[in-house]
Amino acid sequence: MSTSKKIGIVILSVIGFAAPDLAAEPIKIDLSSEAIGAEPKSLVPVVGVWRVEEEGGKKVITVDGRQWKEGQSSAGIADKARALYGERYAEFLDRVQAYAYYPYAVVPKIDNFTDGEISVRFEGLSGRIDQGAGILFNLKPNGNYLTIRANCLENNIVLWKFENGKRSSVKWVRNTPTATRQWHDLKVRVNGIKVEGYLDGKLYLEHTLAQPVSGRIGLWSKADSHMYFADYVVAAGN
């Protein structure tokens, strides 16, 4: 890789995805140096139990709802909040601790995703209540966020809004085949106020937001979901 491209990636990871001339440099979460059995370093677990495991000779991210109780933030949340939001961490920390209802982890290197695509592969392993795999985006310092998630038990894809401690559905699409114990592809495409959700390469969900997307991104899950995640890739819009 040339020196100019390396510099481009470093800048992109610091300022986010606002500069269109950096659109050709997607970022992929690299797990190669991660320790199996430990919390991931390439993602910051905020709520829930997240760790690195090995599946088929490949390292993956696991969220394990079997070991988590609603209301429990991740270990060391104060330090994690400070690392993500600096001097504004107190507001974020208060909201996380008050409303730790859904497991999620945040990509630390991208502080402001506005336009582009976020994709991930996932597999539902178990969960009697849920087997939910979501892409988190538009995360604000006050803890509000959006997520598009698929569910292996329900065969649907939903755009959720989490605001002031309450979750509500923005757009709900049924009849989206999502078999458990199989790998699937989930993708979110954002263009200003327009959001699209794809499952296994098919466009299922389209919605126009009231405000443009701007915030941090990550992974999301729910309840007793035990899921694998792999190949998390972020690409800026044109």
MDAnalysis code that builds the backbone (N, CA, C; Angstrom):
import MDAnalysis as mda
import numpy as np

u = mda.Universe.empty(714, n_residues=238, atom_resindex=np.repeat(np.arange(238), 3), trajectory=True)
u.add_TopologyAttr("name", ["N", "CA", "C"] * 238)
u.add_TopologyAttr("resid", np.arange(1, 239))
u.add_TopologyAttr("resname", ["MET", "SER", "THR", "SER", "LYS", "LYS", "ILE", "GLY", "ILE", "VAL", "ILE", "LEU", "SER", "VAL", "ILE", "GLY", "PHE", "ALA", "ALA", "PRO", "ASP", "LEU", "ALA", "ALA", "GLU", "PRO", "ILE", "LYS", "ILE", "ASP", "LEU", "SER", "SER", "GLU", "ALA", "ILE", "GLY", "ALA", "GLU", "PRO", "LYS", "SER", "LEU", "VAL", "PRO", "VAL", "VAL", "GLY", "VAL", "TRP", "ARG", "VAL", "GLU", "GLU", "GLU", "GLY", "GLY", "LYS", "LYS", "VAL", "ILE", "THR", "VAL", "ASP", "GLY", "ARG", "GLN", "TRP", "LYS", "GLU", "GLY", "GLN", "SER", "SER", "ALA", "GLY", "ILE", "ALA", "ASP", "LYS", "ALA", "ARG", "ALA", "LEU", "TYR", "GLY", "GLU", "ARG", "TYR", "ALA", "GLU", "PHE", "LEU", "ASP", "ARG", "VAL", "GLN", "ALA", "TYR", "ALA", "TYR", "TYR", "PRO", "TYR", "ALA", "VAL", "VAL", "PRO", "LYS", "ILE", "ASP", "ASN", "PHE", "THR", "ASP", "GLY", "GLU", "ILE", "SER", "VAL", "ARG", "PHE", "GLU", "GLY", "LEU", "SER", "GLY", "ARG", "ILE", "ASP", "GLN", "GLY", "ALA", "GLY", "ILE", "LEU", "PHE", "ASN", "LEU", "LYS", "PRO", "ASN", "GLY", "ASN", "TYR", "LEU", "THR", "ILE", "ARG", "ALA", "ASN", "CYS", "LEU", "GLU", "ASN", "ASN", "ILE", "VAL", "LEU", "TRP", "LYS", "PHE", "GLU", "ASN", "GLY", "LYS", "ARG", "SER", "SER", "VAL", "LYS", "TRP", "VAL", "ARG", "ASN", "THR", "PRO", "THR", "ALA", "THR", "ARG", "GLN", "TRP", "HIS", "ASP", "LEU", "LYS", "VAL", "ARG", "VAL", "ASN", "GLY", "ILE", "LYS", "VAL", "GLU", "GLY", "TYR", "LEU", "ASP", "GLY", "LYS", "LEU", "TYR", "LEU", "GLU", "HIS", "THR", "LEU", "ALA", "GLN", "PRO", "VAL", "SER", "GLY", "ARG", "ILE", "GLY", "LEU", "TRP", "SER", "LYS", "ALA", "ASP", "SER", "HIS", "MET", "TYR", "PHE", "ALA", "ASP", "TYR", "VAL", "VAL", "ALA", "ALA", "GLY", "ASN"])
u.atoms.positions = np.array([
    [0.853, -1.191, 0.000],
    [0.000, 0.000, 0.000],
    [0.889, 1.242, 0.000],
    [0.568, 2.240, -0.808],
    [1.371, 3.439, -0.865],
    [1.230, 4.265, 0.401],
    [2.223, 5.172, 0.624],
    [2.190, 6.020, 1.807],
    [0.969, 6.904, 1.827],
    [0.577, 7.428, 0.649],
    [-0.587, 8.314, 0.586],
    [-1.860, 7.601, 0.984],
    [-2.012, 6.324, 0.596],
    [-3.204, 5.569, 0.965],
    [-3.227, 5.295, 2.463],
    [-2.042, 4.986, 3.060],
    [-1.988, 4.745, 4.496],
    [-2.409, 5.991, 5.252],
    [-1.930, 7.156, 4.809],
    [-2.307, 8.412, 5.451],
    [-3.798, 8.637, 5.340],
    [-4.358, 8.305, 4.179],
    [-5.795, 8.473, 3.962],
    [-6.611, 7.671, 4.943],
    [-6.203, 6.438, 5.206],
    [-6.935, 5.578, 6.137],
    [-6.847, 6.132, 7.556],
    [-5.679, 6.616, 7.952],
    [-5.529, 7.171, 9.289],
    [-6.442, 8.379, 9.473],
    [-6.443, 9.281, 8.487],
    [-7.294, 10.465, 8.571],
    [-8.750, 10.062, 8.628],
    [-9.133, 9.107, 7.806],
    [-10.520, 8.662, 7.758],
    [-10.974, 8.116, 9.099],
    [-10.094, 7.372, 9.770],
    [-10.485, 6.776, 11.044],
    [-10.628, 7.812, 12.139],
    [-10.001, 8.970, 11.974],
    [-10.069, 9.994, 13.008],
    [-11.257, 10.923, 12.814],
    [-11.482, 11.396, 11.576],
    [-12.511, 12.419, 11.371],
    [-13.835, 11.847, 10.941],
    [-13.893, 10.544, 10.636],
    [-15.161, 9.963, 10.217],
    [-15.269, 9.899, 8.710],
    [-16.498, 10.042, 8.211],
    [-16.754, 9.813, 6.806],
    [-17.353, 11.037, 6.145],
    [-16.834, 12.204, 6.452],
    [-17.396, 13.426, 5.899],
    [-16.730, 13.841, 4.597],
    [-15.500, 13.397, 4.359],
    [-14.757, 13.857, 3.192],
    [-14.957, 12.927, 2.009],
    [-15.579, 13.408, 0.907],
    [-15.880, 12.534, -0.218],
    [-14.652, 12.013, -0.936],
    [-13.510, 12.719, -0.856],
    [-12.326, 12.260, -1.568],
    [-11.708, 11.024, -0.910],
    [-12.192, 10.645, 0.269],
    [-11.671, 9.462, 0.942],
    [-12.594, 8.259, 0.775],
    [-13.595, 8.399, -0.105],
    [-14.627, 7.383, -0.226],
    [-14.092, 6.042, -0.708],
    [-12.919, 6.040, -1.370],
    [-12.395, 4.799, -1.937],
    [-11.666, 3.952, -0.904],
    [-11.633, 4.372, 0.336],
    [-10.865, 3.672, 1.361],
    [-11.783, 3.057, 2.416],
    [-12.388, 1.896, 2.137],
    [-13.241, 1.264, 3.156],
    [-12.411, 0.775, 4.329],
    [-13.042, 0.700, 5.478],
    [-12.392, 0.194, 6.687],
    [-13.033, -1.123, 7.059],
    [-12.218, -2.117, 7.310],
    [-12.694, -3.431, 7.733],
    [-12.155, -3.719, 9.131],
    [-13.037, -4.165, 10.016],
    [-12.609, -4.533, 11.358],
    [-11.691, -5.747, 11.270],
    [-10.464, -5.582, 11.737],
    [-9.439, -6.630, 11.650],
    [-9.310, -7.326, 13.000],
    [-9.601, -8.619, 13.019],
    [-9.540, -9.389, 14.259],
    [-8.276, -10.245, 14.363],
    [-7.369, -10.116, 13.421],
    [-6.231, -11.033, 13.355],
    [-5.343, -10.983, 14.601],
    [-5.250, -9.823, 15.232],
    [-4.388, -9.700, 16.415],
    [-5.170, -9.797, 17.719],
    [-6.454, -10.087, 17.628],
    [-7.290, -10.160, 18.831],
    [-7.077, -11.490, 19.569],
    [-7.236, -11.455, 20.878],
    [-7.066, -12.647, 21.698],
    [-8.386, -13.396, 21.829],
    [-8.379, -14.674, 21.498],
    [-9.587, -15.494, 21.601],
    [-10.003, -15.620, 23.065],
    [-11.273, -15.405, 23.313],
    [-11.811, -15.474, 24.662],
    [-11.863, -14.145, 25.381],
    [-11.221, -13.109, 24.807],
    [-11.182, -11.792, 25.445],
    [-12.172, -10.841, 24.767],
    [-12.441, -9.726, 25.439],
    [-13.232, -8.683, 24.807],
    [-12.489, -8.163, 23.578],
    [-13.207, -7.817, 22.514],
    [-12.533, -7.260, 21.341],
    [-11.963, -5.883, 21.626],
    [-10.857, -5.557, 20.981],
    [-10.276, -4.216, 21.073],
    [-10.684, -3.355, 19.890],
    [-11.046, -4.005, 18.790],
    [-11.449, -3.273, 17.593],
    [-12.886, -2.772, 17.682],
    [-13.611, -3.246, 18.687],
    [-14.940, -2.749, 19.033],
    [-14.956, -2.498, 20.537],
    [-15.719, -1.511, 20.960],
    [-15.832, -1.197, 22.379],
    [-17.177, -1.704, 22.899],
    [-17.196, -2.805, 23.659],
    [-18.451, -3.281, 24.235],
    [-19.003, -2.261, 25.231],
    [-20.234, -1.832, 25.025],
    [-20.864, -0.846, 25.900],
    [-21.904, -1.514, 26.801],
    [-22.745, -2.335, 26.193],
    [-23.743, -3.104, 26.934],
    [-23.656, -4.549, 26.475],
    [-23.718, -5.482, 27.418],
    [-23.713, -6.890, 27.059],
    [-22.357, -7.551, 27.162],
    [-22.344, -8.845, 26.839],
    [-21.131, -9.665, 26.899],
    [-20.651, -9.918, 25.468],
    [-19.525, -9.333, 25.120],
    [-18.932, -9.455, 23.788],
    [-17.526, -10.015, 23.925],
    [-17.150, -10.937, 23.036],
    [-15.803, -11.481, 23.078],
    [-15.412, -11.981, 21.674],
    [-14.154, -12.328, 21.574],
    [-13.616, -12.887, 20.330],
    [-13.596, -14.402, 20.448],
    [-14.102, -15.079, 19.439],
    [-14.057, -16.534, 19.390],
    [-13.527, -16.972, 18.029],
    [-13.373, -18.273, 17.882],
    [-12.910, -18.828, 16.614],
    [-13.971, -19.763, 16.062],
    [-14.267, -19.600, 14.787],
    [-15.282, -20.427, 14.126],
    [-14.771, -20.791, 12.747],
    [-14.618, -22.094, 12.510],
    [-14.127, -22.530, 11.210],
    [-12.745, -22.020, 10.879],
    [-11.904, -21.870, 11.902],
    [-10.544, -21.391, 11.689],
    [-10.434, -19.892, 11.522],
    [-11.515, -19.170, 11.753],
    [-11.537, -17.726, 11.564],
    [-12.019, -17.057, 12.848],
    [-11.408, -15.950, 13.215],
    [-11.833, -15.207, 14.395],
    [-13.111, -14.429, 14.098],
    [-14.028, -14.460, 15.060],
    [-15.308, -13.770, 14.919],
    [-15.622, -13.042, 16.226],
    [-16.557, -12.108, 16.155],
    [-17.076, -11.434, 17.346],
    [-18.334, -12.163, 17.795],
    [-18.439, -12.419, 19.083],
    [-19.619, -13.069, 19.646],
    [-20.302, -12.144, 20.633],
    [-21.622, -12.055, 20.542],
    [-22.404, -11.469, 21.622],
    [-23.153, -12.626, 22.275],
    [-23.031, -12.731, 23.590],
    [-23.570, -13.893, 24.297],
    [-24.622, -13.445, 25.315],
    [-25.875, -13.450, 24.878],
    [-26.960, -13.041, 25.750],
    [-27.267, -14.034, 26.847],
    [-26.716, -15.236, 26.745],
    [-26.936, -16.236, 27.793],
    [-26.260, -15.824, 29.092],
    [-25.227, -14.984, 28.997],
    [-24.460, -14.575, 30.171],
    [-24.761, -13.135, 30.588],
    [-25.825, -12.569, 30.044],
    [-26.112, -11.160, 30.297],
    [-27.521, -10.986, 30.846],
    [-27.678, -10.049, 31.762],
    [-28.983, -9.692, 32.290],
    [-29.285, -8.249, 31.918],
    [-30.501, -8.000, 31.497],
    [-30.901, -6.649, 31.108],
    [-30.593, -5.660, 32.226],
    [-30.038, -4.530, 31.839],
    [-29.667, -3.509, 32.805],
    [-28.196, -3.487, 33.144],
    [-27.439, -4.489, 32.673],
    [-26.011, -4.565, 32.961],
    [-25.199, -3.997, 31.799],
    [-24.460, -2.930, 32.072],
    [-23.527, -2.414, 31.075],
    [-22.284, -3.299, 31.067],
    [-21.428, -3.121, 30.085],
    [-20.215, -3.925, 29.982],
    [-19.197, -3.504, 31.042],
    [-18.255, -4.395, 31.304],
    [-17.229, -4.124, 32.315],
    [-16.397, -2.910, 31.928],
    [-16.041, -2.100, 32.924],
    [-15.190, -0.935, 32.673],
    [-15.852, 0.140, 31.848],
    [-17.171, 0.288, 31.970],
    [-17.906, 1.192, 31.092],
    [-17.476, 2.649, 31.253],
    [-17.076, 3.061, 32.435],
    [-16.661, 4.452, 32.632],
    [-15.445, 4.791, 31.771],
    [-14.442, 3.922, 31.780],
    [-13.249, 4.150, 30.963],
    [-13.585, 4.085, 29.479],
    [-14.486, 3.196, 29.109],
    [-14.879, 3.082, 27.702],
    [-15.626, 4.333, 27.236],
    [-16.503, 4.843, 28.076],
    [-17.239, 6.054, 27.736],
    [-16.288, 7.233, 27.555],
    [-15.290, 7.314, 28.427],
    [-14.306, 8.393, 28.334],
    [-13.484, 8.268, 27.051],
    [-13.139, 7.043, 26.683],
    [-12.358, 6.835, 25.460],
    [-13.155, 7.209, 24.218],
    [-14.462, 6.987, 24.254],
    [-15.300, 7.284, 23.085],
    [-15.645, 8.762, 22.960],
    [-15.918, 9.416, 24.093],
    [-16.476, 10.763, 24.033],
    [-15.672, 11.819, 24.790],
    [-14.518, 11.466, 25.298],
    [-13.663, 12.469, 25.919],
    [-14.363, 13.211, 27.042],
    [-14.321, 14.539, 26.994],
    [-14.880, 15.352, 28.067],
    [-16.399, 15.219, 28.165],
    [-17.045, 14.765, 27.103],
    [-18.505, 14.631, 27.117],
    [-18.941, 13.244, 27.591],
    [-18.024, 12.491, 28.163],
    [-18.327, 11.096, 28.480],
    [-19.389, 10.949, 29.562],
    [-19.500, 11.916, 30.480],
    [-20.401, 11.772, 31.618],
    [-21.850, 11.615, 31.183],
    [-22.271, 12.390, 30.197],
    [-23.645, 12.288, 29.705],
    [-23.900, 10.919, 29.092],
    [-22.953, 10.455, 28.294],
    [-23.089, 9.143, 27.667],
    [-23.111, 8.046, 28.724],
    [-22.223, 8.126, 29.692],
    [-22.151, 7.128, 30.750],
    [-23.455, 7.061, 31.536],
    [-23.996, 8.210, 31.879],
    [-25.260, 8.237, 32.633],
    [-26.376, 7.555, 31.862],
    [-26.461, 7.830, 30.561],
    [-27.521, 7.233, 29.743],
    [-27.338, 5.730, 29.597],
    [-26.103, 5.292, 29.401],
    [-25.839, 3.854, 29.264],
    [-26.245, 3.122, 30.533],
    [-25.831, 3.649, 31.671],
    [-26.127, 2.981, 32.935],
    [-27.611, 3.006, 33.275],
    [-28.300, 4.031, 32.826],
    [-29.738, 4.128, 33.105],
    [-30.571, 3.269, 32.160],
    [-30.075, 3.095, 30.921],
    [-30.887, 2.430, 29.901],
    [-30.117, 1.305, 29.200],
    [-29.509, 0.419, 29.981],
    [-28.732, -0.693, 29.409],
    [-29.665, -1.846, 29.051],
    [-30.539, -1.600, 28.083],
    [-31.577, -2.572, 27.744],
    [-31.193, -3.499, 26.597],
    [-30.240, -3.062, 25.755],
    [-29.898, -3.838, 24.565],
    [-28.386, -3.879, 24.393],
    [-27.811, -5.066, 24.186],
    [-26.367, -5.160, 23.999],
    [-25.906, -4.422, 22.731],
    [-24.838, -3.648, 22.878],
    [-24.223, -3.071, 21.681],
    [-22.756, -2.758, 21.931],
    [-22.015, -2.711, 20.833],
    [-20.589, -2.410, 20.859],
    [-20.306, -1.370, 19.784],
    [-19.325, -0.508, 20.034],
    [-19.073, 0.660, 19.192],
    [-17.705, 0.556, 18.525],
    [-17.634, 0.963, 17.260],
    [-16.358, 1.045, 16.541],
    [-15.630, 2.298, 17.019],
    [-14.477, 2.181, 17.666],
    [-13.825, 3.362, 18.249],
    [-13.153, 4.283, 17.243],
    [-12.766, 3.763, 16.084],
    [-11.966, 4.550, 15.143],
    [-12.781, 5.497, 14.280],
    [-14.090, 5.313, 14.247],
    [-14.925, 6.150, 13.385],
    [-15.865, 6.955, 14.277],
    [-15.608, 8.253, 14.375],
    [-16.387, 9.042, 15.321],
    [-17.586, 9.732, 14.695],
    [-17.688, 9.737, 13.357],
    [-18.831, 10.425, 12.751],
    [-19.127, 9.873, 11.366],
    [-19.927, 8.835, 11.321],
    [-20.395, 8.272, 10.053],
    [-21.624, 9.048, 9.608],
    [-21.595, 9.559, 8.352],
    [-22.717, 10.342, 7.835],
    [-23.345, 9.723, 6.597],
    [-22.525, 9.261, 5.679],
    [-23.012, 8.677, 4.424],
    [-22.159, 7.479, 4.056],
    [-22.799, 6.492, 3.425],
    [-22.051, 5.335, 2.953],
    [-22.734, 4.031, 3.299],
    [-21.926, 2.970, 3.403],
    [-22.449, 1.637, 3.667],
    [-21.734, 0.995, 4.855],
    [-22.514, 0.272, 5.641],
    [-21.967, -0.548, 6.718],
    [-22.503, -1.955, 6.513],
    [-21.623, -2.930, 6.464],
    [-22.063, -4.302, 6.235],
    [-21.399, -5.239, 7.230],
    [-22.078, -6.358, 7.492],
    [-21.545, -7.364, 8.404],
    [-22.181, -8.704, 8.078],
    [-21.465, -9.780, 8.358],
    [-22.026, -11.116, 8.263],
    [-22.375, -11.595, 9.662],
    [-23.452, -12.359, 9.799],
    [-23.850, -12.836, 11.117],
    [-24.441, -14.230, 11.030],
    [-24.392, -14.933, 12.153],
    [-25.003, -16.251, 12.284],
    [-25.687, -16.340, 13.637],
    [-26.936, -16.767, 13.643],
    [-27.650, -16.991, 14.894],
    [-27.332, -18.365, 15.446],
    [-26.805, -18.408, 16.672],
    [-26.438, -19.674, 17.292],
    [-27.552, -20.202, 18.195],
    [-28.086, -19.318, 19.042],
    [-29.157, -19.725, 19.940],
    [-29.854, -18.490, 20.481],
    [-30.944, -18.744, 21.216],
    [-31.732, -17.685, 21.819],
    [-33.206, -18.050, 21.743],
    [-33.847, -18.190, 22.882],
    [-35.271, -18.531, 22.886],
    [-36.147, -17.299, 22.717],
    [-35.687, -16.154, 23.246],
    [-36.444, -14.915, 23.127],
    [-36.129, -14.210, 21.815],
    [-34.850, -14.103, 21.515],
    [-34.410, -13.412, 20.295],
    [-33.143, -14.037, 19.745],
    [-32.954, -13.851, 18.454],
    [-31.681, -14.095, 17.793],
    [-31.459, -12.908, 16.869],
    [-31.172, -11.763, 17.500],
    [-31.111, -10.498, 16.776],
    [-29.698, -10.062, 16.452],
    [-29.496, -9.640, 15.200],
    [-28.216, -9.108, 14.740],
    [-28.477, -7.758, 14.098],
    [-27.850, -6.717, 14.635],
    [-28.120, -5.383, 14.126],
    [-26.869, -4.574, 13.857],
    [-27.003, -3.616, 12.949],
    [-25.976, -2.617, 12.698],
    [-26.416, -1.324, 13.375],
    [-25.627, -0.879, 14.320],
    [-25.900, 0.345, 15.068],
    [-25.313, 1.534, 14.310],
    [-26.058, 2.641, 14.244],
    [-25.531, 3.854, 13.624],
    [-26.246, 5.066, 14.223],
    [-25.722, 6.250, 13.902],
    [-26.299, 7.510, 14.408],
    [-26.266, 7.583, 15.942],
    [-25.270, 6.941, 16.569],
    [-25.141, 6.980, 18.030],
    [-24.649, 8.354, 18.470],
    [-25.410, 8.967, 19.368],
    [-25.113, 10.307, 19.854],
    [-24.482, 10.255, 21.247],
    [-23.833, 11.362, 21.672],
    [-23.276, 11.403, 23.020],
    [-24.327, 11.262, 24.119],
    [-25.601, 11.526, 23.802],
    [-26.654, 11.365, 24.803],
    [-27.222, 9.949, 24.833],
    [-26.628, 9.038, 24.042],
    [-27.046, 7.639, 24.058],
    [-28.128, 7.279, 23.079],
    [-28.692, 8.239, 22.357],
    [-29.694, 7.931, 21.334],
    [-29.018, 7.298, 20.118],
    [-29.738, 6.416, 19.425],
    [-29.167, 5.790, 18.240],
    [-30.254, 5.202, 17.349],
    [-29.827, 4.760, 16.166],
    [-30.656, 3.989, 15.247],
    [-29.994, 2.639, 15.028],
    [-30.789, 1.637, 14.687],
    [-30.227, 0.338, 14.317],
    [-31.147, -0.355, 13.327],
    [-30.550, -1.023, 12.365],
    [-31.297, -1.930, 11.489],
    [-30.899, -3.335, 11.887],
    [-31.893, -4.162, 12.207],
    [-31.574, -5.496, 12.678],
    [-32.429, -6.555, 11.990],
    [-31.803, -7.726, 11.836],
    [-32.495, -8.923, 11.357],
    [-32.672, -9.858, 12.544],
    [-33.616, -10.811, 12.422],
    [-33.887, -11.725, 13.532],
    [-34.178, -13.115, 12.990],
    [-33.362, -14.079, 13.418],
    [-33.487, -15.447, 12.910],
    [-34.746, -16.152, 13.409],
    [-35.345, -15.666, 14.484],
    [-36.562, -16.289, 15.000],
    [-37.824, -15.689, 14.376],
    [-37.740, -14.439, 13.953],
    [-38.922, -13.732, 13.484],
    [-38.986, -13.553, 11.970],
    [-37.840, -13.720, 11.278],
    [-37.799, -13.525, 9.823],
    [-38.335, -12.155, 9.430],
    [-37.770, -11.131, 10.066],
    [-38.110, -9.767, 9.685],
    [-36.873, -8.890, 9.813],
    [-36.966, -7.698, 9.239],
    [-35.903, -6.712, 9.340],
    [-36.562, -5.407, 9.760],
    [-35.971, -4.754, 10.772],
    [-36.603, -3.587, 11.380],
    [-35.598, -2.450, 11.534],
    [-36.053, -1.240, 11.255],
    [-35.310, -0.034, 11.599],
    [-35.860, 0.455, 12.932],
    [-35.004, 0.400, 13.973],
    [-35.400, 0.823, 15.315],
    [-34.802, 2.178, 15.634],
    [-35.502, 2.913, 16.475],
    [-34.989, 4.162, 17.050],
    [-34.944, 4.014, 18.561],
    [-33.793, 4.311, 19.165],
    [-33.676, 4.320, 20.616],
    [-33.445, 5.763, 21.030],
    [-34.417, 6.334, 21.743],
    [-34.379, 7.761, 22.065],
    [-34.876, 7.991, 23.480],
    [-34.039, 8.646, 24.285],
    [-34.386, 8.961, 25.676],
    [-34.827, 7.719, 26.448],
    [-34.119, 6.615, 26.216],
    [-34.374, 5.396, 26.957],
    [-35.510, 4.542, 26.441],
    [-36.133, 4.932, 25.341],
    [-37.256, 4.179, 24.801],
    [-36.969, 3.744, 23.366],
    [-37.293, 2.491, 23.080],
    [-37.111, 1.959, 21.725],
    [-38.455, 1.950, 21.012],
    [-38.452, 2.353, 19.756],
    [-39.670, 2.321, 18.949],
    [-39.305, 1.942, 17.523],
    [-40.225, 1.274, 16.847],
    [-39.967, 0.861, 15.465],
    [-40.260, 2.021, 14.521],
    [-39.341, 2.219, 13.584],
    [-39.506, 3.245, 12.561],
    [-40.062, 2.637, 11.282],
    [-39.532, 1.465, 10.917],
    [-39.993, 0.756, 9.712],
    [-39.816, -0.737, 9.952],
    [-40.831, -1.509, 9.598],
    [-40.863, -2.944, 9.886],
    [-41.187, -3.680, 8.600],
    [-40.334, -4.649, 8.225],
    [-40.561, -5.442, 7.015],
    [-40.568, -6.920, 7.394],
    [-41.648, -7.614, 7.068],
    [-41.790, -9.028, 7.399],
    [-41.416, -9.917, 6.213],
    [-41.409, -11.219, 6.485],
    [-41.145, -12.227, 5.455],
    [-39.756, -12.057, 4.834],
    [-38.757, -11.962, 5.697],
    [-37.360, -11.889, 5.252],
    [-36.653, -13.151, 5.734],
    [-36.513, -14.175, 4.919],
    [-35.956, -15.464, 5.358],
    [-34.573, -15.316, 5.999],
    [-34.468, -15.737, 7.265],
    [-33.222, -15.589, 8.025],
    [-33.032, -16.839, 8.882],
    [-32.613, -17.915, 8.267],
    [-32.499, -19.196, 8.975],
    [-31.424, -19.132, 10.057],
    [-31.715, -19.761, 11.185],
    [-30.724, -19.876, 12.240],
    [-29.657, -20.889, 11.843],
    [-28.504, -20.795, 12.478],
    [-27.360, -21.680, 12.203],
    [-26.881, -21.586, 10.753],
    [-27.119, -20.443, 10.139],
    [-26.604, -20.156, 8.805],
    [-26.069, -18.731, 8.790],
    [-25.032, -18.506, 7.970],
    [-24.478, -17.160, 7.844],
    [-25.342, -16.320, 6.904],
    [-25.499, -15.043, 7.279],
    [-26.270, -14.091, 6.479],
    [-25.492, -12.779, 6.357],
    [-25.843, -12.008, 5.339],
    [-25.234, -10.694, 5.120],
    [-26.256, -9.611, 5.426],
    [-25.864, -8.655, 6.260],
    [-26.711, -7.516, 6.594],
    [-25.979, -6.243, 6.187],
    [-26.699, -5.319, 5.545],
    [-26.063, -4.078, 5.096],
    [-27.006, -2.902, 5.275],
    [-26.440, -1.793, 5.712],
    [-27.151, -0.521, 5.816],
    [-26.497, 0.462, 4.850],
    [-27.323, 1.115, 4.050],
    [-26.822, 2.161, 3.154],
    [-27.484, 3.481, 3.540],
    [-26.655, 4.494, 3.756],
    [-27.149, 5.802, 4.173],
    [-26.733, 6.856, 3.157],
    [-27.700, 7.671, 2.748],
    [-27.427, 8.787, 1.847],
    [-28.228, 9.983, 2.346],
    [-27.584, 10.800, 3.185],
    [-28.281, 11.934, 3.762],
    [-29.355, 11.483, 4.736],
    [-30.617, 11.716, 4.359],
    [-31.735, 11.298, 5.208],
    [-32.363, 10.000, 4.728],
    [-31.805, 9.406, 3.682],
    [-32.346, 8.162, 3.148],
    [-31.577, 6.961, 3.691],
    [-32.310, 5.969, 4.182],
    [-31.712, 4.759, 4.759],
    [-32.274, 3.540, 4.053],
    [-31.377, 2.609, 3.693],
    [-31.787, 1.343, 3.082],
    [-31.224, 0.184, 3.890],
    [-32.002, -0.898, 3.997],
    [-31.563, -2.095, 4.687],
    [-31.589, -3.294, 3.761],
    [-30.476, -4.016, 3.689],
    [-30.334, -5.171, 2.806],
    [-30.080, -6.417, 3.640],
    [-30.664, -7.533, 3.225],
    [-30.401, -8.825, 3.838],
    [-30.066, -9.822, 2.746],
    [-28.894, -10.435, 2.858],
    [-28.414, -11.390, 1.852],
    [-28.493, -10.812, 0.444],
    [-28.094, -9.547, 0.337],
    [-27.990, -8.890, -0.960],
    [-29.283, -8.319, -1.519],
    [-30.388, -8.525, -0.821],
    [-31.682, -8.043, -1.317],
    [-32.136, -6.824, -0.523],
    [-32.568, -5.792, -1.240],
    [-33.094, -4.594, -0.604],
    [-34.493, -4.873, -0.065],
    [-34.648, -4.761, 1.256],
    [-35.947, -4.991, 1.884],
    [-36.547, -3.719, 2.465],
    [-35.699, -2.833, 2.952],
    [-36.208, -1.714, 3.747],
    [-35.719, -0.385, 3.189],
    [-36.628, 0.563, 3.062],
    [-36.305, 1.922, 2.647],
    [-37.054, 2.900, 3.532],
    [-36.350, 3.947, 3.971],
    [-37.003, 4.927, 4.839],
    [-36.299, 6.277, 4.706],
    [-37.079, 7.343, 4.836],
    [-36.549, 8.705, 4.837],
    [-36.651, 9.279, 6.249],
    [-35.512, 9.627, 6.817],
    [-35.455, 10.156, 8.173],
    [-35.805, 11.645, 8.195],
    [-36.093, 12.148, 9.376],
    [-36.371, 13.572, 9.535],
    [-35.082, 14.395, 9.528],
    [-33.985, 13.784, 9.994],
    [-32.702, 14.470, 10.069],
    [-31.604, 13.589, 9.466],
    [-30.543, 14.189, 8.897],
    [-29.434, 13.395, 8.358],
    [-28.743, 12.581, 9.447],
    [-28.146, 11.487, 9.042],
    [-27.387, 10.636, 9.957],
    [-26.052, 11.289, 10.292],
    [-25.682, 11.238, 11.563],
    [-24.391, 11.749, 11.996],
    [-24.091, 11.197, 13.389],
    [-23.108, 10.311, 13.497],
    [-22.782, 9.750, 14.801],
    [-21.902, 8.527, 14.689],
    [-21.702, 7.870, 15.813],
    [-20.877, 6.670, 15.852],
    [-21.662, 5.454, 15.374],
    [-20.940, 4.365, 15.140],
    [-21.536, 3.148, 14.590],
    [-21.057, 1.934, 15.372],
    [-21.697, 0.778, 15.128],
    [-21.267, -0.439, 15.807],
    [-22.166, -1.615, 15.502],
    [-22.264, -2.523, 16.476],
    [-23.104, -3.715, 16.378],
    [-24.140, -3.690, 17.489],
    [-25.255, -4.366, 17.257],
    [-26.380, -4.336, 18.200],
    [-26.986, -5.737, 18.293],
    [-27.562, -6.045, 19.458],
    [-28.265, -7.303, 19.625],
    [-29.359, -7.133, 20.680],
    [-29.962, -8.230, 21.099],
    [-31.089, -8.122, 22.030],
    [-31.231, -9.386, 22.874],
    [-31.604, -9.186, 24.130],
    [-32.053, -10.244, 25.043],
    [-31.047, -11.394, 25.123],
    [-31.525, -12.642, 24.915],
    [-30.668, -13.813, 25.094],
    [-29.993, -14.256, 23.796],
    [-29.943, -13.371, 22.815],
    [-29.318, -13.702, 21.527],
    [-27.861, -14.121, 21.699],
    [-27.509, -15.249, 21.099],
    [-26.126, -15.706, 21.029],
    [-25.770, -15.742, 19.551],
    [-24.942, -14.782, 19.123],
    [-24.698, -14.557, 17.699],
    [-23.206, -14.480, 17.397],
    [-22.857, -14.855, 16.168],
    [-21.534, -14.597, 15.612],
    [-21.635, -13.417, 14.652],
    [-20.578, -12.580, 14.641],
    [-20.444, -11.510, 13.665],
    [-19.059, -11.594, 13.026],
    [-18.994, -11.298, 11.734],
    [-17.715, -11.310, 11.026],
    [-17.761, -10.315, 9.867],
    [-16.580, -9.931, 9.402],
    [-16.440, -9.110, 8.185],
    [-17.242, -7.819, 8.273],
    [-17.006, -7.055, 9.339],
    [-17.631, -5.736, 9.484],
    [-16.847, -4.738, 8.628],
    [-17.528, -4.141, 7.655],
    [-16.868, -3.251, 6.698],
    [-17.646, -1.945, 6.604],
    [-16.930, -0.826, 6.585],
    [-17.538, 0.491, 6.457],
    [-16.919, 1.203, 5.250],
    [-17.778, 1.716, 4.396],
    [-17.326, 2.433, 3.211],
    [-18.051, 3.767, 3.123],
    [-17.303, 4.841, 2.888],
    [-17.902, 6.166, 2.790],
    [-18.691, 6.301, 1.508],
    [-19.693, 7.185, 1.530],
    [-20.485, 7.445, 0.336],
    [-19.724, 8.300, -0.654],
    [-20.230, 8.310, -1.880],
    [-19.594, 9.110, -2.936],
    [-20.048, 10.559, -2.868],
])
